[in-house]
């Protein structure tokens, strides 16, 4: 695996990590994903399991910039 692919892999966060960044409960992060307010990817065969949820860091940054109060 080259450095670029490793960096892309590190940019995927789970709901607990995103919750820590946004200071939200992981369940709230999952709700925001379900409401399509944060873009995410689901991996693995368990499409309904929370463990398969990965959120790109860029989606978190985008959510923060869109949610900022002017």
C-alpha positions in Angstrom: 0.0 0.0 0.0 1.5 3.3 -1.0 1.4 6.5 1.1 -1.6 8.1 -0.8 -3.8 5.0 -0.2 -2.8 4.9 3.5 -3.7 8.6 3.8 -7.1 7.9 2.2 -7.7 5.0 4.6 -6.9 7.2 7.6 -9.4 9.8 6.4 -12.3 7.4 7.1 -13.8 7.8 10.6 -16.4 5.9 12.5 -19.4 7.4 14.4 -17.5 7.4 17.7 -14.6 9.4 16.2 -16.9 11.8 14.5 -18.9 12.3 17.7 -15.7 13.2 19.5 -14.8 15.8 16.9 -18.3 17.3 16.8 -18.9 16.8 20.5 -22.0 14.7 19.8 -23.2 11.3 20.9 -22.4 8.6 18.2 -26.1 7.9 17.9 -26.7 11.5 16.9 -23.9 11.2 14.3 -25.7 8.1 12.9 -29.0 10.0 12.8 -27.3 12.8 10.8 -26.0 10.2 8.4 -29.5 8.7 8.1 -31.0 12.1 7.4 -28.2 12.6 4.7 -26.9 15.7 6.5 -23.4 14.0 6.6 -22.2 11.8 3.7 -21.0 8.3 4.7 -20.2 4.9 3.4 -21.3 1.5 4.6 -18.9 -1.4 4.4 -19.2 -5.1 4.9 -22.2 -7.4 4.7 -24.0 -6.0 7.7 -25.6 -2.9 6.0 -27.7 -2.1 9.1 -24.9 -2.5 11.6 -23.2 0.6 12.9 -19.7 -0.9 12.6 -19.9 -0.8 8.9 -20.4 2.9 8.8 -17.4 5.1 7.8 -17.5 8.8 7.4 -14.8 10.7 5.3 -13.1 13.5 7.2 -13.9 15.7 4.3 -17.6 15.1 5.0 -17.1 16.2 8.6 -15.3 19.3 7.5 -18.1 20.1 5.0 -20.8 19.6 7.7 -18.9 21.9 10.1 -18.5 24.7 7.4 -22.2 24.4 6.4 -23.3 24.5 10.1 -21.2 27.5 11.1 -23.1 30.5 12.2 -22.0 33.7 10.4 
